[in-house]
Amino acid sequence: METIRLGQNGPAVTPLCIGTWAWGDKLFWNYGNSNNDAEKLQDAFNAALETGVTFFDTAEIYGSGLSEKFLGEFTQKASKPVQIATKYGPMPWRIRGRAVSDALTASLQRLQVQKVDLYQVHWGFAFLMSQHTLMNALADEVQRGRIAAVGVSNYTADQMREAHQILARRGVPLAVNQVRYSLLTRQVESKGIVDTASELGVTLLAYSPLAQGLLTGKYGANSSETPTGARKVDPRFSKENLQKIEPLISLLRRIGVNYGKTPAQVALNWLICQGNVIPIAGAKTAEQVVQNAGALGWRLSNDEVAELDGITLQWK
Ligand SMILES: NC(=O)c1ccc[n+]([C@@H]2O[C@H](COP(=O)([O-])OP(=O)(O)OC[C@H]3O[C@@H](n4cnc5c(N)ncnc54)[C@H](OP(=O)(O)O)[C@@H]3O)[C@@H](O)[C@H]2O)c1
């Protein structure tokens, strides 16, 4: 499979990443509601490797560490090397640079590895810790060999520039900014994040690329399928909004017919067609992983990309 380098000289990864927020998360994703959930996750992990997708995204806070633990267990038994991205949460009580080192030690233990391929700051506000302290602590860990590449997440264009500058003084490139990006969430384009990332040589990782299931079309206005967990009360999943997005879902279906692809696969391919973007598709089952991996190895035409751009301008 084709690989993409993260940032200027980061690790080479697959053009799709598997998101593991739901792996062990009870609050938002209802993990544990059926008794074979852990087995399904192992199957999802194996399915990813079988399709050739070996890049996984997690965070110390997902399932309060359970997501990292699952990935650690599965990686130990994996048939081939995998690349793992995890995240540091800049919590208010984390004041000194030492907190970064301690959090990373705990993540490495749960993941059962000596080094992570990508370590990202989960959000742009670090309370009492300055960006200077934070970025220097991350650069120290690159020097110690415990992080291959440094990333940020949910950073604005200006915050990205600042992080990039501080790291550059230490000779460390900022490899990624992980942001919410899908056909239904295009603000990263209008807020200058997409342009700034390409100017700085920063790869964008697109989270919630399926708008948490909306772009799969399975939660349509006339569908009996209802989302689990916190999405039940999310207005984006209301009947009204499902009706509003119906023209987009119909277009995804119509375009998909040209390639024998599903709406989810077309939606992920649109992101890939933006260039410099790796979608992180969250998946709980092997079927979802296999379907999402079907977004790779083909390309929408320029006209189809333009048509999708046009119909989603209101979400820009
Ligand atoms: N940095 C951040 O602040 C941040 C924030 C959010 C997410 N993330 C990362 O991005 C990843 C993905 O984001 P996300 O999980 O919010 O949203 P997403 O990828 O847009 O949606 C994932 C959900 O959609 C459904 N789904 C996925 N593939 C499907 C398919 N082929 N067919 C039908 N349903 C499918 C599944 O839920 P159901 O089966 O229950 O519908 C799945 O859990 C996360 O796992 C996490 O790694 C990062």
The ligand as an ORCA input file, in Angstrom:
! r2SCAN-3c Opt
* xyz 0 1
  N      -8.501     15.111     18.391
  C      -9.752     15.155     18.773
  O     -10.183     16.052     19.508
  C     -10.674     14.074     18.285
  C     -12.064     14.214     18.447
  C     -12.887     13.209     17.938
  C     -12.322     12.095     17.320
  N     -10.965     11.971     17.215
  C     -10.333     10.784     16.558
  O     -10.941     10.567     15.295
  C     -11.510      9.268     15.252
  C     -12.749      9.263     14.377
  O     -13.699     10.213     14.816
  P     -15.145      9.815     15.361
  O     -15.105      8.451     15.920
  O     -15.591     10.960     16.218
  O     -16.080      9.908     14.082
  P     -16.217      9.163     12.673
  O     -14.976      8.484     12.297
  O     -16.753     10.177     11.765
  O     -17.382      8.104     12.965
  C     -17.106      6.901     13.605
  C     -18.399      6.132     13.876
  O     -19.195      6.022     12.711
  C     -19.730      4.697     12.600
  N     -19.079      4.089     11.416
  C     -17.760      4.125     11.063
  N     -17.556      3.519      9.885
  C     -18.749      3.088      9.465
  C     -19.169      2.408      8.309
  N     -18.340      2.077      7.346
  N     -20.494      2.116      8.197
  C     -21.372      2.473      9.141
  N     -21.022      3.134     10.270
  C     -19.719      3.439     10.430
  C     -19.356      3.979     13.885
  O     -20.334      4.237     14.901
  P     -21.763      3.517     14.965
  O     -21.593      2.140     14.414
  O     -22.130      3.547     16.391
  O     -22.638      4.406     14.144
  C     -18.084      4.698     14.282
  O     -17.791      4.593     15.650
  C     -11.741      8.896     16.724
  O     -11.859      7.508     16.927
  C     -10.512      9.485     17.344
  O      -9.391      8.637     17.119
  C     -10.150     12.960     17.675
*
